[in-house]
Amino acid sequence: MECYLCKGNMQKGTTVYNINRHGYHFVIDQVPAWICSQCGEAYFEEEEVARIQEIIQAVDVKVDRLGHVG
């Protein structure tokens, strides 16, 4: 697999996913991804993207229930 940014070689590994959303910040460690050995860009497969979106939606619901989403 080739990196879309720099054309470097992609290797399976894990990375950290950070998100800032509606006044909160959270980090998901050890997310499986394809990592470019040249520039470090990470690409997630469909399954990981779906899991990340599920986590974000669950947190949004909890934060909304607390009344902190503006």
PDB file of N, CA, C and O in Angstrom:
ATOM      1  N   MET A   1       0.855  -1.179   0.000  1.00  0.00           N
ATOM      2  CA  MET A   1       0.000   0.000   0.000  1.00  0.00           C
ATOM      3  C   MET A   1       0.893   1.231   0.000  1.00  0.00           C
ATOM      4  O   MET A   1       1.939   1.256   0.647  1.00  0.00           O
ATOM      5  N   GLU A   2       0.461   2.257  -0.741  1.00  0.00           N
ATOM      6  CA  GLU A   2       1.247   3.472  -0.901  1.00  0.00           C
ATOM      7  C   GLU A   2       0.548   4.662  -0.243  1.00  0.00           C
ATOM      8  O   GLU A   2      -0.666   4.819  -0.373  1.00  0.00           O
ATOM      9  N   CYS A   3       1.305   5.491   0.455  1.00  0.00           N
ATOM     10  CA  CYS A   3       0.779   6.693   1.098  1.00  0.00           C
ATOM     11  C   CYS A   3       0.262   7.666   0.042  1.00  0.00           C
ATOM     12  O   CYS A   3       0.938   7.930  -0.953  1.00  0.00           O
ATOM     13  N   TYR A   4      -0.938   8.194   0.264  1.00  0.00           N
ATOM     14  CA  TYR A   4      -1.528   9.140  -0.672  1.00  0.00           C
ATOM     15  C   TYR A   4      -0.827  10.498  -0.653  1.00  0.00           C
ATOM     16  O   TYR A   4      -0.883  11.243  -1.632  1.00  0.00           O
ATOM     17  N   LEU A   5      -0.170  10.815   0.457  1.00  0.00           N
ATOM     18  CA  LEU A   5       0.488  12.118   0.572  1.00  0.00           C
ATOM     19  C   LEU A   5       1.888  12.134  -0.033  1.00  0.00           C
ATOM     20  O   LEU A   5       2.217  13.002  -0.841  1.00  0.00           O
ATOM     21  N   CYS A   6       2.714  11.155   0.374  1.00  0.00           N
ATOM     22  CA  CYS A   6       4.127  11.209  -0.016  1.00  0.00           C
ATOM     23  C   CYS A   6       4.583  10.017  -0.849  1.00  0.00           C
ATOM     24  O   CYS A   6       5.733   9.961  -1.285  1.00  0.00           O
ATOM     25  N   LYS A   7       3.683   9.066  -1.068  1.00  0.00           N
ATOM     26  CA  LYS A   7       3.967   7.851  -1.844  1.00  0.00           C
ATOM     27  C   LYS A   7       4.896   6.889  -1.112  1.00  0.00           C
ATOM     28  O   LYS A   7       5.463   5.986  -1.728  1.00  0.00           O
ATOM     29  N   GLY A   8       5.058   7.074   0.200  1.00  0.00           N
ATOM     30  CA  GLY A   8       5.864   6.175   1.021  1.00  0.00           C
ATOM     31  C   GLY A   8       5.168   4.836   1.234  1.00  0.00           C
ATOM     32  O   GLY A   8       4.009   4.665   0.855  1.00  0.00           O
ATOM     33  N   ASN A   9       5.865   3.906   1.828  1.00  0.00           N
ATOM     34  CA  ASN A   9       5.354   2.561   2.096  1.00  0.00           C
ATOM     35  C   ASN A   9       4.509   2.555   3.367  1.00  0.00           C
ATOM     36  O   ASN A   9       4.937   3.058   4.406  1.00  0.00           O
ATOM     37  N   MET A  10       3.304   1.982   3.279  1.00  0.00           N
ATOM     38  CA  MET A  10       2.405   1.889   4.425  1.00  0.00           C
ATOM     39  C   MET A  10       2.603   0.547   5.115  1.00  0.00           C
ATOM     40  O   MET A  10       2.727  -0.490   4.463  1.00  0.00           O
ATOM     41  N   GLN A  11       2.632   0.583   6.453  1.00  0.00           N
ATOM     42  CA  GLN A  11       2.792  -0.628   7.248  1.00  0.00           C
ATOM     43  C   GLN A  11       1.702  -0.669   8.307  1.00  0.00           C
ATOM     44  O   GLN A  11       1.299   0.368   8.834  1.00  0.00           O
ATOM     45  N   LYS A  12       1.223  -1.882   8.620  1.00  0.00           N
ATOM     46  CA  LYS A  12       0.224  -2.045   9.676  1.00  0.00           C
ATOM     47  C   LYS A  12       0.845  -1.696  11.012  1.00  0.00           C
ATOM     48  O   LYS A  12       1.985  -2.066  11.293  1.00  0.00           O
ATOM     49  N   GLY A  13       0.099  -0.989  11.829  1.00  0.00           N
ATOM     50  CA  GLY A  13       0.564  -0.625  13.156  1.00  0.00           C
ATOM     51  C   GLY A  13      -0.608  -0.077  13.961  1.00  0.00           C
ATOM     52  O   GLY A  13      -1.767  -0.354  13.651  1.00  0.00           O
ATOM     53  N   THR A  14      -0.304   0.693  14.982  1.00  0.00           N
ATOM     54  CA  THR A  14      -1.336   1.363  15.763  1.00  0.00           C
ATOM     55  C   THR A  14      -0.950   2.823  15.927  1.00  0.00           C
ATOM     56  O   THR A  14       0.218   3.195  15.821  1.00  0.00           O
ATOM     57  N   THR A  15      -1.960   3.636  16.187  1.00  0.00           N
ATOM     58  CA  THR A  15      -1.726   5.060  16.368  1.00  0.00           C
ATOM     59  C   THR A  15      -2.719   5.601  17.392  1.00  0.00           C
ATOM     60  O   THR A  15      -3.623   4.897  17.842  1.00  0.00           O
ATOM     61  N   VAL A  16      -2.530   6.841  17.739  1.00  0.00           N
ATOM     62  CA  VAL A  16      -3.423   7.539  18.661  1.00  0.00           C
ATOM     63  C   VAL A  16      -4.393   8.380  17.837  1.00  0.00           C
ATOM     64  O   VAL A  16      -3.991   9.022  16.867  1.00  0.00           O
ATOM     65  N   TYR A  17      -5.668   8.378  18.221  1.00  0.00           N
ATOM     66  CA  TYR A  17      -6.679   9.197  17.564  1.00  0.00           C
ATOM     67  C   TYR A  17      -7.133  10.259  18.557  1.00  0.00           C
ATOM     68  O   TYR A  17      -7.614   9.934  19.642  1.00  0.00           O
ATOM     69  N   ASN A  18      -6.982  11.525  18.186  1.00  0.00           N
ATOM     70  CA  ASN A  18      -7.378  12.660  19.033  1.00  0.00           C
ATOM     71  C   ASN A  18      -8.575  13.350  18.401  1.00  0.00           C
ATOM     72  O   ASN A  18      -8.679  13.444  17.178  1.00  0.00           O
ATOM     73  N   ILE A  19      -9.474  13.831  19.247  1.00  0.00           N
ATOM     74  CA  ILE A  19     -10.610  14.591  18.733  1.00  0.00           C
ATOM     75  C   ILE A  19     -10.987  15.696  19.715  1.00  0.00           C
ATOM     76  O   ILE A  19     -11.025  15.494  20.929  1.00  0.00           O
ATOM     77  N   ASN A  20     -11.264  16.864  19.152  1.00  0.00           N
ATOM     78  CA  ASN A  20     -11.830  18.002  19.889  1.00  0.00           C
ATOM     79  C   ASN A  20     -13.232  18.181  19.343  1.00  0.00           C
ATOM     80  O   ASN A  20     -13.425  18.304  18.133  1.00  0.00           O
ATOM     81  N   ARG A  21     -14.217  18.195  20.241  1.00  0.00           N
ATOM     82  CA  ARG A  21     -15.596  18.224  19.773  1.00  0.00           C
ATOM     83  C   ARG A  21     -16.491  18.839  20.842  1.00  0.00           C
ATOM     84  O   ARG A  21     -16.472  18.400  21.992  1.00  0.00           O
ATOM     85  N   HIS A  22     -17.261  19.833  20.480  1.00  0.00           N
ATOM     86  CA  HIS A  22     -18.260  20.418  21.371  1.00  0.00           C
ATOM     87  C   HIS A  22     -17.706  20.745  22.764  1.00  0.00           C
ATOM     88  O   HIS A  22     -18.385  20.537  23.770  1.00  0.00           O
ATOM     89  N   GLY A  23     -16.492  21.248  22.815  1.00  0.00           N
ATOM     90  CA  GLY A  23     -15.931  21.661  24.087  1.00  0.00           C
ATOM     91  C   GLY A  23     -15.247  20.570  24.889  1.00  0.00           C
ATOM     92  O   GLY A  23     -14.849  20.811  26.029  1.00  0.00           O
ATOM     93  N   TYR A  24     -15.102  19.399  24.340  1.00  0.00           N
ATOM     94  CA  TYR A  24     -14.357  18.357  25.041  1.00  0.00           C
ATOM     95  C   TYR A  24     -13.300  17.765  24.123  1.00  0.00           C
ATOM     96  O   TYR A  24     -13.384  17.868  22.900  1.00  0.00           O
ATOM     97  N   HIS A  25     -12.312  17.148  24.736  1.00  0.00           N
ATOM     98  CA  HIS A  25     -11.198  16.530  24.015  1.00  0.00           C
ATOM     99  C   HIS A  25     -11.016  15.130  24.566  1.00  0.00           C
ATOM    100  O   HIS A  25     -11.020  14.926  25.780  1.00  0.00           O
ATOM    101  N   PHE A  26     -10.856  14.170  23.674  1.00  0.00           N
ATOM    102  CA  PHE A  26     -10.501  12.848  24.152  1.00  0.00           C
ATOM    103  C   PHE A  26      -9.557  12.160  23.191  1.00  0.00           C
ATOM    104  O   PHE A  26      -9.431  12.544  22.028  1.00  0.00           O
ATOM    105  N   VAL A  27      -8.896  11.133  23.702  1.00  0.00           N
ATOM    106  CA  VAL A  27      -7.863  10.412  22.974  1.00  0.00           C
ATOM    107  C   VAL A  27      -8.193   8.929  23.012  1.00  0.00           C
ATOM    108  O   VAL A  27      -8.555   8.386  24.055  1.00  0.00           O
ATOM    109  N   ILE A  28      -8.062   8.286  21.863  1.00  0.00           N
ATOM    110  CA  ILE A  28      -8.209   6.837  21.790  1.00  0.00           C
ATOM    111  C   ILE A  28      -6.825   6.284  21.447  1.00  0.00           C
ATOM    112  O   ILE A  28      -6.284   6.573  20.380  1.00  0.00           O
ATOM    113  N   ASP A  29      -6.264   5.500  22.340  1.00  0.00           N
ATOM    114  CA  ASP A  29      -4.934   4.922  22.137  1.00  0.00           C
ATOM    115  C   ASP A  29      -5.009   3.604  21.378  1.00  0.00           C
ATOM    116  O   ASP A  29      -6.038   2.929  21.380  1.00  0.00           O
ATOM    117  N   GLN A  30      -3.924   3.256  20.741  1.00  0.00           N
ATOM    118  CA  GLN A  30      -3.739   1.941  20.117  1.00  0.00           C
ATOM    119  C   GLN A  30      -4.808   1.592  19.081  1.00  0.00           C
ATOM    120  O   GLN A  30      -5.340   0.482  19.087  1.00  0.00           O
ATOM    121  N   VAL A  31      -5.120   2.532  18.200  1.00  0.00           N
ATOM    122  CA  VAL A  31      -6.080   2.277  17.128  1.00  0.00           C
ATOM    123  C   VAL A  31      -5.337   1.633  15.955  1.00  0.00           C
ATOM    124  O   VAL A  31      -4.362   2.202  15.464  1.00  0.00           O
ATOM    125  N   PRO A  32      -5.776   0.464  15.499  1.00  0.00           N
ATOM    126  CA  PRO A  32      -5.123  -0.168  14.349  1.00  0.00           C
ATOM    127  C   PRO A  32      -5.230   0.743  13.121  1.00  0.00           C
ATOM    128  O   PRO A  32      -6.279   1.330  12.858  1.00  0.00           O
ATOM    129  N   ALA A  33      -4.123   0.847  12.378  1.00  0.00           N
ATOM    130  CA  ALA A  33      -4.096   1.721  11.204  1.00  0.00           C
ATOM    131  C   ALA A  33      -2.952   1.312  10.290  1.00  0.00           C
ATOM    132  O   ALA A  33      -2.064   0.546  10.664  1.00  0.00           O
ATOM    133  N   TRP A  34      -3.007   1.846   9.090  1.00  0.00           N
ATOM    134  CA  TRP A  34      -1.871   1.772   8.168  1.00  0.00           C
ATOM    135  C   TRP A  34      -1.073   3.047   8.389  1.00  0.00           C
ATOM    136  O   TRP A  34      -1.615   4.146   8.283  1.00  0.00           O
ATOM    137  N   ILE A  35       0.221   2.906   8.698  1.00  0.00           N
ATOM    138  CA  ILE A  35       1.075   4.049   9.014  1.00  0.00           C
ATOM    139  C   ILE A  35       2.154   4.166   7.939  1.00  0.00           C
ATOM    140  O   ILE A  35       2.801   3.178   7.589  1.00  0.00           O
ATOM    141  N   CYS A  36       2.343   5.383   7.416  1.00  0.00           N
ATOM    142  CA  CYS A  36       3.382   5.609   6.417  1.00  0.00           C
ATOM    143  C   CYS A  36       4.748   5.610   7.087  1.00  0.00           C
ATOM    144  O   CYS A  36       4.975   6.333   8.057  1.00  0.00           O
ATOM    145  N   SER A  37       5.656   4.791   6.561  1.00  0.00           N
ATOM    146  CA  SER A  37       7.001   4.710   7.130  1.00  0.00           C
ATOM    147  C   SER A  37       7.826   5.947   6.799  1.00  0.00           C
ATOM    148  O   SER A  37       8.876   6.169   7.402  1.00  0.00           O
ATOM    149  N   GLN A  38       7.364   6.753   5.850  1.00  0.00           N
ATOM    150  CA  GLN A  38       8.112   7.941   5.441  1.00  0.00           C
ATOM    151  C   GLN A  38       7.626   9.213   6.144  1.00  0.00           C
ATOM    152  O   GLN A  38       8.431   9.951   6.713  1.00  0.00           O
ATOM    153  N   CYS A  39       6.307   9.472   6.108  1.00  0.00           N
ATOM    154  CA  CYS A  39       5.796  10.731   6.674  1.00  0.00           C
ATOM    155  C   CYS A  39       4.975  10.542   7.954  1.00  0.00           C
ATOM    156  O   CYS A  39       4.671  11.522   8.635  1.00  0.00           O
ATOM    157  N   GLY A  40       4.613   9.300   8.292  1.00  0.00           N
ATOM    158  CA  GLY A  40       3.882   9.031   9.518  1.00  0.00           C
ATOM    159  C   GLY A  40       2.374   9.186   9.422  1.00  0.00           C
ATOM    160  O   GLY A  40       1.672   8.989  10.415  1.00  0.00           O
ATOM    161  N   GLU A  41       1.862   9.534   8.250  1.00  0.00           N
ATOM    162  CA  GLU A  41       0.413   9.676   8.056  1.00  0.00           C
ATOM    163  C   GLU A  41      -0.275   8.344   8.358  1.00  0.00           C
ATOM    164  O   GLU A  41       0.219   7.280   7.984  1.00  0.00           O
ATOM    165  N   ALA A  42      -1.420   8.418   9.038  1.00  0.00           N
ATOM    166  CA  ALA A  42      -2.165   7.211   9.397  1.00  0.00           C
ATOM    167  C   ALA A  42      -3.459   7.139   8.593  1.00  0.00           C
ATOM    168  O   ALA A  42      -4.152   8.139   8.405  1.00  0.00           O
ATOM    169  N   TYR A  43      -3.765   5.938   8.126  1.00  0.00           N
ATOM    170  CA  TYR A  43      -5.010   5.675   7.417  1.00  0.00           C
ATOM    171  C   TYR A  43      -5.731   4.552   8.138  1.00  0.00           C
ATOM    172  O   TYR A  43      -5.134   3.525   8.462  1.00  0.00           O
ATOM    173  N   PHE A  44      -7.025   4.751   8.388  1.00  0.00           N
ATOM    174  CA  PHE A  44      -7.825   3.770   9.108  1.00  0.00           C
ATOM    175  C   PHE A  44      -8.683   2.971   8.134  1.00  0.00           C
ATOM    176  O   PHE A  44      -9.191   3.504   7.148  1.00  0.00           O
ATOM    177  N   GLU A  45      -8.832   1.699   8.428  1.00  0.00           N
ATOM    178  CA  GLU A  45      -9.721   0.866   7.633  1.00  0.00           C
ATOM    179  C   GLU A  45     -11.163   1.122   8.071  1.00  0.00           C
ATOM    180  O   GLU A  45     -11.407   1.706   9.127  1.00  0.00           O
ATOM    181  N   GLU A  46     -12.100   0.683   7.259  1.00  0.00           N
ATOM    182  CA  GLU A  46     -13.517   0.946   7.476  1.00  0.00           C
ATOM    183  C   GLU A  46     -13.991   0.506   8.861  1.00  0.00           C
ATOM    184  O   GLU A  46     -14.772   1.214   9.497  1.00  0.00           O
ATOM    185  N   GLU A  47     -13.535  -0.641   9.330  1.00  0.00           N
ATOM    186  CA  GLU A  47     -13.952  -1.155  10.643  1.00  0.00           C
ATOM    187  C   GLU A  47     -13.530  -0.220  11.772  1.00  0.00           C
ATOM    188  O   GLU A  47     -14.306   0.036  12.693  1.00  0.00           O
ATOM    189  N   GLU A  48     -12.303   0.288  11.701  1.00  0.00           N
ATOM    190  CA  GLU A  48     -11.826   1.200  12.740  1.00  0.00           C
ATOM    191  C   GLU A  48     -12.583   2.531  12.691  1.00  0.00           C
ATOM    192  O   GLU A  48     -12.904   3.103  13.732  1.00  0.00           O
ATOM    193  N   VAL A  49     -12.864   3.018  11.489  1.00  0.00           N
ATOM    194  CA  VAL A  49     -13.619   4.259  11.343  1.00  0.00           C
ATOM    195  C   VAL A  49     -15.002   4.099  11.975  1.00  0.00           C
ATOM    196  O   VAL A  49     -15.475   4.991  12.679  1.00  0.00           O
ATOM    197  N   ALA A  50     -15.642   2.966  11.722  1.00  0.00           N
ATOM    198  CA  ALA A  50     -16.973   2.711  12.292  1.00  0.00           C
ATOM    199  C   ALA A  50     -16.913   2.687  13.816  1.00  0.00           C
ATOM    200  O   ALA A  50     -17.791   3.239  14.479  1.00  0.00           O
ATOM    201  N   ARG A  51     -15.890   2.055  14.374  1.00  0.00           N
ATOM    202  CA  ARG A  51     -15.759   2.006  15.837  1.00  0.00           C
ATOM    203  C   ARG A  51     -15.510   3.385  16.424  1.00  0.00           C
ATOM    204  O   ARG A  51     -16.085   3.735  17.455  1.00  0.00           O
ATOM    205  N   ILE A  52     -14.662   4.165  15.778  1.00  0.00           N
ATOM    206  CA  ILE A  52     -14.391   5.526  16.242  1.00  0.00           C
ATOM    207  C   ILE A  52     -15.679   6.351  16.222  1.00  0.00           C
ATOM    208  O   ILE A  52     -15.965   7.082  17.170  1.00  0.00           O
ATOM    209  N   GLN A  53     -16.453   6.235  15.143  1.00  0.00           N
ATOM    210  CA  GLN A  53     -17.704   6.977  15.041  1.00  0.00           C
ATOM    211  C   GLN A  53     -18.695   6.550  16.126  1.00  0.00           C
ATOM    212  O   GLN A  53     -19.413   7.392  16.666  1.00  0.00           O
ATOM    213  N   GLU A  54     -18.744   5.270  16.449  1.00  0.00           N
ATOM    214  CA  GLU A  54     -19.613   4.785  17.528  1.00  0.00           C
ATOM    215  C   GLU A  54     -19.222   5.410  18.861  1.00  0.00           C
ATOM    216  O   GLU A  54     -20.081   5.831  19.636  1.00  0.00           O
ATOM    217  N   ILE A  55     -17.920   5.466  19.121  1.00  0.00           N
ATOM    218  CA  ILE A  55     -17.428   6.063  20.369  1.00  0.00           C
ATOM    219  C   ILE A  55     -17.806   7.541  20.434  1.00  0.00           C
ATOM    220  O   ILE A  55     -18.291   8.019  21.459  1.00  0.00           O
ATOM    221  N   ILE A  56     -17.582   8.259  19.337  1.00  0.00           N
ATOM    222  CA  ILE A  56     -17.898   9.684  19.291  1.00  0.00           C
ATOM    223  C   ILE A  56     -19.392   9.913  19.526  1.00  0.00           C
ATOM    224  O   ILE A  56     -19.770  10.800  20.291  1.00  0.00           O
ATOM    225  N   GLN A  57     -20.230   9.125  18.878  1.00  0.00           N
ATOM    226  CA  GLN A  57     -21.675   9.279  19.044  1.00  0.00           C
ATOM    227  C   GLN A  57     -22.101   8.994  20.484  1.00  0.00           C
ATOM    228  O   GLN A  57     -22.954   9.694  21.029  1.00  0.00           O
ATOM    229  N   ALA A  58     -21.507   7.966  21.101  1.00  0.00           N
ATOM    230  CA  ALA A  58     -21.843   7.634  22.490  1.00  0.00           C
ATOM    231  C   ALA A  58     -21.442   8.772  23.432  1.00  0.00           C
ATOM    232  O   ALA A  58     -22.191   9.117  24.345  1.00  0.00           O
ATOM    233  N   VAL A  59     -20.271   9.350  23.211  1.00  0.00           N
ATOM    234  CA  VAL A  59     -19.827  10.463  24.047  1.00  0.00           C
ATOM    235  C   VAL A  59     -20.723  11.683  23.819  1.00  0.00           C
ATOM    236  O   VAL A  59     -21.090  12.369  24.773  1.00  0.00           O
ATOM    237  N   ASP A  60     -21.075  11.956  22.561  1.00  0.00           N
ATOM    238  CA  ASP A  60     -21.979  13.078  22.268  1.00  0.00           C
ATOM    239  C   ASP A  60     -23.292  12.937  23.029  1.00  0.00           C
ATOM    240  O   ASP A  60     -23.791  13.916  23.585  1.00  0.00           O
ATOM    241  N   VAL A  61     -23.853  11.743  23.060  1.00  0.00           N
ATOM    242  CA  VAL A  61     -25.118  11.503  23.773  1.00  0.00           C
ATOM    243  C   VAL A  61     -24.941  11.794  25.260  1.00  0.00           C
ATOM    244  O   VAL A  61     -25.773  12.466  25.869  1.00  0.00           O
ATOM    245  N   LYS A  62     -23.855  11.288  25.840  1.00  0.00           N
ATOM    246  CA  LYS A  62     -23.610  11.506  27.274  1.00  0.00           C
ATOM    247  C   LYS A  62     -23.413  12.986  27.577  1.00  0.00           C
ATOM    248  O   LYS A  62     -23.965  13.494  28.553  1.00  0.00           O
ATOM    249  N   VAL A  63     -22.642  13.677  26.763  1.00  0.00           N
ATOM    250  CA  VAL A  63     -22.387  15.094  26.989  1.00  0.00           C
ATOM    251  C   VAL A  63     -23.671  15.884  26.817  1.00  0.00           C
ATOM    252  O   VAL A  63     -23.944  16.800  27.593  1.00  0.00           O
ATOM    253  N   ASP A  64     -24.462  15.541  25.812  1.00  0.00           N
ATOM    254  CA  ASP A  64     -25.739  16.234  25.576  1.00  0.00           C
ATOM    255  C   ASP A  64     -26.676  16.061  26.766  1.00  0.00           C
ATOM    256  O   ASP A  64     -27.379  16.997  27.146  1.00  0.00           O
ATOM    257  N   ARG A  65     -26.685  14.876  27.350  1.00  0.00           N
ATOM    258  CA  ARG A  65     -27.530  14.636  28.525  1.00  0.00           C
ATOM    259  C   ARG A  65     -27.108  15.482  29.709  1.00  0.00           C
ATOM    260  O   ARG A  65     -27.932  15.845  30.549  1.00  0.00           O
ATOM    261  N   LEU A  66     -25.830  15.795  29.775  1.00  0.00           N
ATOM    262  CA  LEU A  66     -25.334  16.649  30.851  1.00  0.00           C
ATOM    263  C   LEU A  66     -25.606  18.125  30.580  1.00  0.00           C
ATOM    264  O   LEU A  66     -25.454  18.967  31.465  1.00  0.00           O
ATOM    265  N   GLY A  67     -26.014  18.430  29.337  1.00  0.00           N
ATOM    266  CA  GLY A  67     -26.342  19.812  28.984  1.00  0.00           C
ATOM    267  C   GLY A  67     -25.157  20.657  28.643  1.00  0.00           C
ATOM    268  O   GLY A  67     -25.228  21.882  28.738  1.00  0.00           O
ATOM    269  N   HIS A  68     -24.044  20.034  28.239  1.00  0.00           N
ATOM    270  CA  HIS A  68     -22.826  20.795  27.925  1.00  0.00           C
ATOM    271  C   HIS A  68     -22.611  21.036  26.451  1.00  0.00           C
ATOM    272  O   HIS A  68     -21.657  21.725  26.091  1.00  0.00           O
ATOM    273  N   VAL A  69     -23.435  20.512  25.589  1.00  0.00           N
ATOM    274  CA  VAL A  69     -23.260  20.744  24.166  1.00  0.00           C
ATOM    275  C   VAL A  69     -23.969  22.035  23.801  1.00  0.00           C
ATOM    276  O   VAL A  69     -25.136  22.229  24.140  1.00  0.00           O
ATOM    277  N   GLY A  70     -23.255  22.922  23.106  1.00  0.00           N
ATOM    278  CA  GLY A  70     -23.871  24.213  22.802  1.00  0.00           C
ATOM    279  C   GLY A  70     -24.099  24.457  21.406  1.00  0.00           C
ATOM    280  O   GLY A  70     -24.612  25.514  21.040  1.00  0.00           O
TER     281      GLY A  70
END
